[in-house]
Structures are given as C-alpha cells and as structure tokens.
C-alpha cells in the first residue's frame, strides 16, 4: 500500500476485513437480518418469499432498505447470475462495503473531535476495526447497520465545537463569503446524510434531535436570546435542514406508496400502530435501565473498559468541549430509547460511532499510562489491561461469528443443497420458534414449499375484525402454542404438515422427546443433525437443530 494516503490505506484494510467477515460469517443473530431485508427483496424481484405481517397487513415497514437489495437482485437476475450463492452473498458483501466506509468515517470523526496527535489515528483505527460488535453485526443486512454509515457521515459534517461551531451563532449576513459557503456546505452535507439515515432507520431522528438541541443550547449561550433568531443556525435550519427533512419524507412516501400500491408513510404508520396497540410489548419488553445495564455493555464488549477509562483518566487535553457535546447526544439518545419497552442492543448500532470517540480517548489515556506511568506497577497494569481487552475482543468475535447459533445457518445450507440436488424435497416444515432460521432468500428454490410456525399478532380474532383492537391478553400464537405443548399441537395440527415422501421437518433437539411419537407414527427418520449453540438461547439451551425426512413407507 506504498503511496496510498492514510485514509486510502484504512479503507483498503477495512474492505479486506469486512469482506472476509461477510464471506466467512457462519452464525445467526436477529431474524430481521433476513426477514426484513433480503427476504422482502427476494419477494419483490423473484415473486416468492415471505413478507411478515408488518409488510402484508399493517404496512409498518419502509421499502427503502430492502429496495437496495432488490436492485442488487434485479441486476443479478438481468445478467443471469442469480445463483443461490450469489443471492445469499450479494447483500452481505454490499453491506460489508458499507461497513468499511463506515469504519473510515468513524475514524475521521474521532480525529475531528479529538486534538491532533500521533496516537489518535492508530488508536481510532484500532478501536473501530477491533470492535467485536462491528465485526459481529456490521456485515449483517440490518437497517441499523446500513444507517450507521449516514449517521457517521452526518456527525462528521456537522459543525462541531470550535471555529465552525462559533460561526453558527453569528448573523449569516455578517460572515465573509468563504465562511458562509463553508458553513452551508457542512450543514447541507450533514442534512443530506441525516435525511438518509432517518429514511433507513426512523429512530435515528433521535440522534440528530439530540445533536441539534446540544448545538442550539451552545448557540443560544453565545448569541443571546434575540441573537438566536438571527443566527446562522436559525437561517440554515429553515433553508437547509427543514427542506432535507421534507425531502426524506417525500422519498419515503414515493417509494412506499409505489410498492404498497396505496398512499403510505411507513414510519408514521409504525408510530401510530404501536401507540394504538402496543405491539412492541408482544415481542418482549425490558426495564427502563436495560440499555445502561445490558445493551451498552453488550455493544461495547471488552472496549467498555476503554470507554470507562476515558472518564477515569480524564479527557484528552483540548477535547473536553467536543466530548461534552457528544456526551449530551449519547445521554439524550439513550434516555429516549430507554422509554421504549422493546429494546435490543442492535438498535444502538448507529450510536457506536459516538461511543468510539470517547472509547478512543480512553484507549489513548491507558496507552499513555502504560508508556509513561508514574510507577512500574501503573505502567504494567495499564499495559495488561489493554492486552486483555484486545484478547477478549478477538475471542468474543471468533466465538460469536463462527460458533454461537451457527445451526440456523448450517441447516439452511443443508436444505439449499438438497433443494438443488438430484432429489429435492417437496417441502420443509420448521417446528421452531418463529423466524429461527433464514427462509426463501437463503434457499432460492421456487419449487420448494417452506412453512414455519406463525407468530403474527391476532389480526384474525374477532376483537380486531370488529373493533380494531388487538387482544394480546388471551391470545396465543401458533409458535407459542407449539412451544407450550408440542405433542398436543401435533395431535391437533399434525395433519396439516406435508406427508409426501421426502418431506422434511426441522426442530431443535430439545423438543425431540416431545415430538418423537408423532415422528415415528408419520414415518419421519433423522436425516441430519447440526450443532447450534453451547449457551442458552430463548428457551433454554438449544444445542442442535435436527432434520427429519419422511420415508417412502
């Protein structure tokens, strides 16, 4: 890489790392990785694929994110390259490139917010590229991982503390032409990226609302009460930020109305539907403090030590103001997200860039202590802590990317091979928790019937059909009914499972004793067994996924 700029070298290294992870990632994480992205895109382009109730019934999801993968699928189909492997890897490789670009922008954001010094670039690169969560989640096709790119770009372009920020408090008419052009360019770039991020992930609006509020307070303090209304911030709010927000809304309305064949603003539907029915609670709720006590520690992993060190060691000299503004963004965003009942660590992924600014400051502080600590004991302790953080990150990354919950992927490779083999099965029935594996977008076999246990809200119940009320109190969905009593469920519904010779049934080994009588009576014999996890997932330890095949007799 001789002759390349520092950013080019970083981008090349990030591309190699993320592409390698995308090609070798062997584990399952969140159902949305497939069911809300590639699966929807597969249905749009190839005409088959399951669209969950959020798409088919309530129109709660925007098509912008899956449309990106749909364009990729359409290109593959147009050139005759839509092989099963290409359909699986193309979205993942695209996301890997998005993540590599995110890596570069996060490092640049850290450099912009911390004082220049020889340690900032290598520390920022090490923190970002060494993040276990970025390795584990960054190449997965989730809206939150794709939204992380425009979030980082918007934060980087936004006028931060310093000379650019002070310009926001001035009357734009009094500014030199060069300063006005610079300020407008920065805000325009940031506004465009903000709009893209919110279009991909509407909850990203919370991040930018917090950033804008922190800047507003800063400008109000500098310009005074009356000066605020004549400030550059007020001027560009009306001339740039507001049009960008309206443009993002118009884009979403255009895309979703075209694909839903009805006037639709999906984020508005999502908010109103959840307020009316509290659907998020149907999929699990967490206490208000979950993000602080579990979500953030999971997001940062071993680097939590470095994040905390930035507080204990004190801020990098000259970085207090920049860190203070980002601290406000973090605190406000986490506070708002904590008000929501349903919480997942992946929802915080766009905030990882903000966390990594302070994490890098902590890494620099610890490294400085390791090199120039007052005593040998302090130097040894700091160096050992850095080494342990690095080793723990590597171990955690390897385990979660290649071992934990790999059965859900291995079983789909198995099914894909059978579907495209000389004797394809007529159908596969998944007797697993809802969305426990990928689906059509992984197999890419139009003649294969796939069935899973449904976990949709009670849209078919009388309360919803007559009064528009979702009655969750007395409702047990199909997946839950099976989990409560598998044998009883099969007694009632076993006849609905395909009994053609060669048909497959997939279930976790933990329920095998409960369904064994039915398997024997229906002439299903074990065909394959795939390791899944050592640790508890959902209900207890689901150690293996088993495939049973119906015999001809």
C-alpha positions in Angstrom: 0.0 0.0 0.0 3.0 2.3 -0.5 2.0 5.6 -2.0 -1.6 5.5 -0.7 -2.9 8.1 1.6 -3.7 7.2 5.2 -7.4 7.2 4.5 -7.0 5.0 1.4 -4.9 2.5 3.4 -7.5 2.4 6.1 -10.3 1.9 3.5 -8.4 -0.9 1.8 -7.7 -2.6 5.1 -11.3 -2.2 6.3 -12.6 -3.6 3.0 -10.4 -6.6 3.3 -11.5 -7.2 6.9 -15.3 -6.7 6.3 -15.4 -8.7 3.0 -13.6 -11.5 4.7 -16.1 -11.5 7.6 -19.0 -11.3 5.2 -17.8 -14.4 3.4 -17.0 -16.4 6.5 -19.7 -15.3 8.9 -21.4 -18.6 10.0 -23.9 -17.6 12.7 -27.4 -16.3 13.1 -28.2 -13.2 15.1 -31.5 -11.3 14.7 -34.3 -12.5 12.4 -34.6 -9.0 10.8 -31.2 -9.7 9.2 -33.1 -11.9 6.7 -36.8 -11.4 7.2 -36.9 -7.6 7.0 -34.3 -7.2 4.3 -33.2 -9.9 1.8 -36.5 -11.9 2.2 -38.6 -8.9 1.3 -36.3 -8.0 -1.6 -36.4 -11.6 -2.8 -40.3 -11.5 -2.9 -40.2 -8.2 -4.8 -37.8 -9.4 -7.5 -38.3 -13.2 -7.8 -42.0 -13.3 -6.9 -41.7 -15.6 -3.9 -40.5 -15.1 -0.3 -42.3 -14.5 2.9 -43.4 -10.9 3.9 -44.3 -10.7 7.5 -47.4 -9.0 8.9 -45.6 -5.7 9.1 -45.5 -5.6 5.3 -48.5 -7.7 4.3 -51.1 -6.4 6.8 -50.2 -3.3 8.6 -47.7 -1.5 6.2 -45.4 -0.5 9.0 -42.1 -1.0 7.3 -40.5 1.2 4.7 -39.3 -0.4 1.5 -36.2 1.8 1.2 -33.8 -0.7 2.9 -35.0 -3.9 1.1 -35.2 -1.9 -2.1 -31.4 -1.6 -2.1 -31.1 -5.3 -2.0 -33.9 -5.7 -4.6 -31.9 -3.6 -7.0 -29.0 -5.9 -6.5 -31.1 -9.0 -7.0 -32.6 -7.4 -10.2 -29.1 -6.9 -11.5 -28.2 -10.5 -10.8 -31.3 -11.7 -12.5 -30.8 -9.5 -15.5 -27.3 -10.9 -16.2 -28.3 -14.5 -15.3 -26.1 -14.6 -12.2 -28.8 -15.2 -9.6 -27.4 -18.4 -8.3 -28.3 -19.5 -4.7 -24.8 -18.5 -3.5 -25.0 -15.1 -5.3 -28.4 -14.4 -3.8 -27.0 -15.1 -0.3 -23.7 -13.3 -0.5 -24.5 -10.3 -2.7 -26.5 -8.3 0.0 -23.9 -9.3 2.7 -21.0 -8.2 0.5 -22.7 -4.9 -0.2 -23.2 -4.4 3.5 -19.5 -5.2 4.1 -18.5 -2.4 1.8 -21.0 -0.1 3.6 -19.4 -1.1 6.9 -15.9 -0.5 5.5 -16.9 3.1 4.5 -18.5 3.5 8.0 -15.1 2.4 9.5 -13.3 5.2 7.7 -15.9 7.8 8.6 -15.8 6.8 12.3 -12.1 7.1 12.4 -12.3 10.5 10.7 -15.0 11.6 13.2 -12.7 10.6 16.1 -9.8 12.6 14.6 -12.0 15.6 14.0 -13.3 15.6 17.6 -10.1 14.8 19.4 -6.9 17.0 19.3 -4.4 16.1 16.6 -1.6 13.8 17.8 0.3 10.8 16.6 -1.7 8.4 18.7 -5.2 9.5 17.6 -5.3 7.8 14.2 -3.9 4.4 15.2 -6.0 4.4 18.4 -9.2 5.3 16.5 -8.5 2.6 13.8 -7.7 0.0 16.4 -10.9 0.8 18.4 -13.1 0.8 15.3 -11.6 -2.2 13.5 -11.2 -4.1 16.7 -14.8 -3.6 17.9 -16.3 -7.1 18.5 -19.8 -5.8 17.8 -18.8 -4.1 14.5 -17.3 -7.5 13.5 -20.3 -9.5 14.6 -23.0 -7.2 13.4 -21.5 -4.8 10.8 -21.8 -7.1 7.8 -25.3 -8.3 8.6 -28.1 -6.9 6.5 -29.9 -4.9 9.1 -31.3 -1.4 8.7 -29.4 -0.3 11.7 -26.1 -1.4 10.3 -26.7 0.4 7.0 -28.0 3.5 8.8 -24.7 3.7 10.7 -23.0 5.0 7.5 -25.1 8.2 7.0 -25.2 8.7 10.8 -21.4 8.8 11.0 -21.2 11.0 7.9 -23.7 13.4 9.3 -21.9 13.7 12.6 -18.6 14.2 10.8 -20.0 17.0 8.6 -21.9 18.8 11.4 -20.1 21.9 12.7 -18.7 20.8 16.0 -17.2 22.8 18.8 -14.5 25.2 17.6 -14.4 27.8 14.8 -17.1 26.2 12.7 -19.5 26.0 15.6 -18.9 29.6 16.6 -20.0 30.7 13.1 -23.4 29.2 13.8 -24.0 31.9 16.4 -23.2 34.8 14.1 -25.6 36.6 11.8 -25.0 35.0 8.4 -25.1 38.4 6.7 -22.1 39.5 8.7 -20.0 36.5 7.8 -17.4 36.5 5.0 -18.5 34.8 1.8 -16.0 32.0 2.3 -17.3 31.3 5.8 -20.9 31.3 4.6 -20.0 28.9 1.9 -18.2 26.5 4.2 -20.9 26.6 6.8 -23.6 26.0 4.2 -21.7 23.1 2.7 -21.2 21.4 6.1 -24.8 21.7 7.1 -26.0 20.7 3.6 -23.8 17.6 3.7 -24.9 16.8 7.3 -28.6 17.4 6.5 -28.5 15.1 3.5 -26.9 12.3 5.5 -29.3 12.9 8.4 -32.2 12.5 5.9 -30.8 9.3 4.5 -30.2 7.9 8.0 -33.7 8.7 9.2 -35.2 7.3 5.9 -33.3 4.0 6.6 -33.9 3.9 10.3 -36.5 6.4 11.6 -35.3 6.1 15.2 -32.0 7.8 14.0 -34.0 11.0 14.2 -33.5 10.9 18.0 -29.7 11.1 17.5 -30.0 14.2 15.3 -32.6 15.8 17.5 -30.1 15.4 20.4 -27.3 16.8 18.3 -29.3 19.8 17.1 -30.5 20.5 20.7 -27.0 20.5 22.0 -25.9 22.8 19.3 -28.9 25.1 19.8 -28.1 25.4 23.5 -24.5 26.3 22.6 -25.5 28.9 20.0 -28.1 30.4 22.4 -25.4 30.9 25.0 -23.1 32.5 22.5 -25.7 34.7 20.6 -28.1 35.6 23.4 -31.9 35.3 23.4 -32.6 37.6 20.5 -29.5 36.8 18.6 -30.6 33.2 18.3 -33.3 34.0 15.9 -31.0 35.9 13.5 -28.1 33.3 13.9 -26.7 31.2 11.1 -28.2 28.2 12.8 -31.7 29.6 12.6 -31.1 30.6 9.0 -29.8 27.2 7.9 -32.5 25.4 9.9 -35.1 27.0 7.6 -33.1 26.9 4.4 -31.4 23.5 4.6 -32.5 21.3 7.5 -36.2 21.7 7.0 -36.1 21.1 3.2 -33.9 18.0 3.9 -36.4 16.6 6.3 -39.3 17.2 3.9 -37.3 15.6 1.1 -36.7 12.5 3.2 -40.5 12.3 3.9 -41.3 12.7 0.2 -38.8 10.0 -0.7 -40.3 7.5 1.7 -43.9 8.4 0.6 -42.9 7.9 -3.1 -41.2 4.6 -2.5 -43.7 3.0 -0.1 -46.7 4.3 -1.9 -45.5 2.8 -5.2 -44.7 -0.6 -3.6 -47.7 -0.8 -1.3 -49.9 0.5 -4.1 -51.5 3.0 -1.7 -50.5 6.3 -0.2 -48.2 5.3 2.7 -45.8 6.9 5.1 -44.5 3.8 6.9 -42.7 5.4 9.8 -46.0 7.3 10.7 -47.9 4.0 10.4 -45.3 2.4 12.7 -45.7 5.0 15.4 -49.4 5.3 15.3 -49.9 1.5 15.2 -47.6 1.0 18.2 -49.3 3.7 20.1 -52.7 2.3 19.4 -51.9 -1.4 20.1 -48.6 -1.6 22.0 -47.4 -4.2 19.6 -43.8 -3.9 20.7 -44.8 -5.4 24.0 -46.0 -8.5 22.2 -42.4 -9.3 21.3 -41.0 -8.7 24.7 -40.3 -5.7 27.0 -37.3 -4.7 29.1 -37.0 -2.4 32.1 -36.1 1.2 31.6 -32.4 0.7 32.6 -31.8 -2.2 30.2 -29.7 -0.2 27.8 -27.5 1.1 30.6 -27.1 -2.3 32.3 -27.1 -4.7 29.4 -27.4 -3.0 26.0 -24.4 -0.7 26.2 -22.1 -3.3 27.8 -23.1 -5.8 25.1 -22.5 -3.1 22.4 -19.0 -2.2 23.6 -18.0 -5.6 24.9 -14.4 -5.6 26.2 -14.0 -2.0 25.0 -16.3 -0.9 27.8 -13.1 -0.8 29.9 -11.7 1.8 27.5 -14.9 3.8 27.5 -14.9 4.0 31.3 -11.2 4.8 31.3 -11.9 8.0 29.3 -13.8 9.2 32.4 -11.4 7.9 35.0 -8.2 9.0 33.2 -9.7 12.4 32.3 -10.3 13.7 28.8 -7.6 14.1 26.2 -6.2 17.6 26.5 -8.3 20.1 24.5 -11.1 17.6 23.8 -13.4 18.5 26.7 -15.8 20.6 24.6 -16.1 18.1 21.8 -16.6 15.2 24.2 -19.2 17.2 26.1 -21.4 17.7 23.1 -21.2 14.0 22.2 -21.9 13.1 25.8 -25.1 15.1 25.5 -26.0 13.2 22.3 -25.4 9.9 23.9 -27.3 10.7 27.1 -30.3 12.1 25.3 -30.5 9.3 22.7 -30.2 6.6 25.4 -32.7 8.4 27.5 -35.3 8.4 24.7 -34.6 4.9 23.6 -34.9 3.7 27.2 -38.5 5.0 27.3 -39.4 2.3 24.7 -40.5 -1.0 26.0 -38.9 -3.3 23.4 -35.1 -3.0 23.4 -32.3 -4.7 21.6 -28.5 -3.9 21.5 -28.6 -3.7 17.7 -30.9 -0.7 17.9 -27.9 1.2 19.4 -25.6 0.3 16.5 -25.8 3.8 14.8 -24.6 5.2 18.1 -21.4 3.1 18.0 -19.6 6.0 16.2 -20.3 8.3 19.1 -19.3 5.8 21.7 -16.0 5.2 19.8 -14.9 8.8 20.1 -14.8 8.6 23.9 -13.5 5.0 23.8 -10.6 6.1 21.7 -9.9 8.9 24.2 -9.8 6.2 26.9 -7.5 4.0 24.8 -5.1 6.9 24.4 -5.2 7.6 28.1 -4.5 4.0 29.0 -1.7 3.7 26.5 -0.1 6.9 27.8 -0.3 5.4 31.3 1.3 2.2 30.0 4.2 4.1 28.4 4.7 6.9 30.9 3.0 5.9 34.1 4.3 7.2 37.4 5.3 3.8 38.6 6.2 0.5 37.1 3.1 -1.0 38.7 0.8 1.5 37.0 2.6 1.0 33.6 2.3 -2.8 33.9 -1.4 -2.6 35.0 -2.3 -0.3 32.0 -0.4 -2.4 29.5 -2.0 -5.6 30.9 -5.5 -4.1 30.7 -5.0 -3.1 27.1 -3.8 -6.6 26.2 -6.7 -8.2 28.0 -9.2 -6.0 26.1 -7.6 -6.9 22.8 -7.5 -10.7 23.5 -11.1 -10.7 24.9 -12.3 -8.9 21.7 -10.7 -11.4 19.4 -12.1 -14.4 21.4 -15.6 -12.9 21.6 -15.6 -12.0 17.9 -14.5 -15.5 16.9 -17.0 -17.3 19.1 -20.0 -15.2 18.1 -19.2 -15.0 14.3 -18.3 -18.7 13.8 -19.7 -20.8 16.7 -22.7 -19.4 18.6 -26.0 -20.0 16.9 -24.5 -21.4 13.8 -27.0 -24.3 13.5 -29.6 -21.9 12.0 -27.3 -21.2 9.1 -25.9 -24.7 8.7 -29.3 -26.2 8.4 -30.2 -23.8 5.7 -27.1 -24.7 3.7 -28.2 -28.3 4.1 -31.7 -27.5 2.8 -30.3 -25.4 0.0 -28.1 -28.3 -1.1 -31.0 -30.7 -1.0 -33.3 -28.3 -2.9 -30.8 -28.0 -5.8 -29.7 -31.6 -5.7 -30.9 -34.6 -7.7 -33.8 -35.5 -5.3 -35.2 -32.2 -3.9 -37.6 -32.4 -1.0 -41.2 -31.2 -1.8 -41.4 -29.2 1.4 -39.7 -28.2 4.7 -41.7 -27.5 7.9 -39.9 -25.6 10.6 -41.2 -26.6 14.1 -39.0 -24.0 15.7 -39.6 -20.7 17.4 -40.8 -18.1 14.9 -38.2 -16.9 12.4 -35.5 -19.1 14.0 -33.7 -19.5 10.6 -33.4 -17.7 7.3 -36.1 -18.5 4.7 -36.6 -18.4 0.9 -33.8 -15.8 0.3 -31.3 -18.3 1.5 -32.5 -21.3 -0.4 -33.6 -19.6 -3.6 -35.6 -22.6 -4.9 -39.0 -21.6 -6.4 -40.5 -25.2 -6.3 -39.7 -25.8 -2.6 -42.5 -25.1 -0.2 -41.4 -23.7 3.2 -43.6 -23.5 6.2 -42.9 -22.1 9.7 -44.9 -21.6 12.8 -46.6 -18.2 12.7 -46.2 -15.6 15.4 -48.3 -12.7 14.0 -50.5 -10.6 16.2 -54.2 -11.6 16.4 -55.4 -9.9 13.3 -57.9 -12.7 12.6 -59.5 -12.5 16.0 -63.0 -11.0 16.4 -61.8 -8.2 18.6 -59.6 -6.8 15.7 -62.0 -7.6 12.9 -65.0 -6.0 14.6 -63.5 -3.3 16.8 -59.9 -2.9 15.5 -58.5 -4.0 18.9 -55.6 -6.4 19.2 -56.3 -8.5 22.3 -53.0 -9.9 23.4 -54.1 -10.9 26.8 -55.9 -14.0 25.8 -54.1 -14.7 22.5 -51.6 -17.5 22.0 -50.0 -17.5 18.5 -49.1 -20.7 16.6 -45.4 -20.7 17.6 -46.2 -20.2 21.3 -48.9 -22.9 21.3 -46.5 -25.4 19.8 -43.8 -24.4 22.4 -46.2 -24.9 25.3 -47.2 -28.4 24.3 -45.6 -29.8 21.1 -47.2 -33.2 21.4 -50.7 -31.7 21.8 -50.2 -29.3 19.0 -49.1 -32.1 16.7 -52.2 -34.1 17.7 -54.4 -31.2 16.5 -52.4 -29.9 13.6 -50.1 -32.7 12.5 -52.3 -33.5 9.5 -51.5 -30.1 8.1 -47.8 -31.0 7.7 -46.9 -32.3 4.3 -46.7 -36.1 4.3 -45.2 -36.5 0.9 -42.2 -38.9 0.7 -39.0 -36.9 1.1 -40.7 -34.0 3.0 -38.5 -32.5 5.8 -39.2 -31.4 9.3 -36.7 -29.2 11.2 -36.8 -28.7 15.0 -34.5 -28.2 17.9 -33.2 -31.3 19.6 -34.5 -30.1 23.0 -38.1 -30.9 21.9 -37.3 -34.2 20.3 -38.6 -36.3 23.2 -42.0 -34.5 22.9 -42.4 -35.0 19.2 -40.8 -38.4 18.9 -44.1 -40.4 19.0 -45.5 -38.2 16.2 -42.3 -38.5 14.1 -42.4 -42.3 14.4 -46.1 -42.5 13.5 -45.6 -40.2 10.5 -42.6 -42.2 9.3 -40.0 -39.5 9.7 -36.5 -40.6 10.3 -33.5 -38.5 11.3 -31.5 -37.2 8.3 -29.1 -34.7 9.7 -28.1 -33.0 13.0 -26.4 -29.6 13.2 -24.7 -28.0 16.2 -26.3 -24.7 17.2 -25.2 -23.3 20.5 -23.5 -24.0 23.8 -25.3 -21.3 25.7 -29.0 -20.6 26.4 -30.9 -19.1 23.5 -34.6 -18.1 24.1 -36.0 -21.1 26.0 -33.0 -23.0 27.5 -30.1 -24.4 25.6 -31.0 -25.2 22.0 -27.9 -27.2 21.4 -28.7 -28.7 18.0 -31.1 -28.4 15.0 -32.3 -31.8 13.7 -33.6 -32.6 10.2 -36.1 -35.4 9.8 -37.0 -36.8 6.4 -40.3 -38.7 5.7 -39.6 -42.1 4.3 -41.5 -43.6 1.4 -43.2 -46.2 3.6 
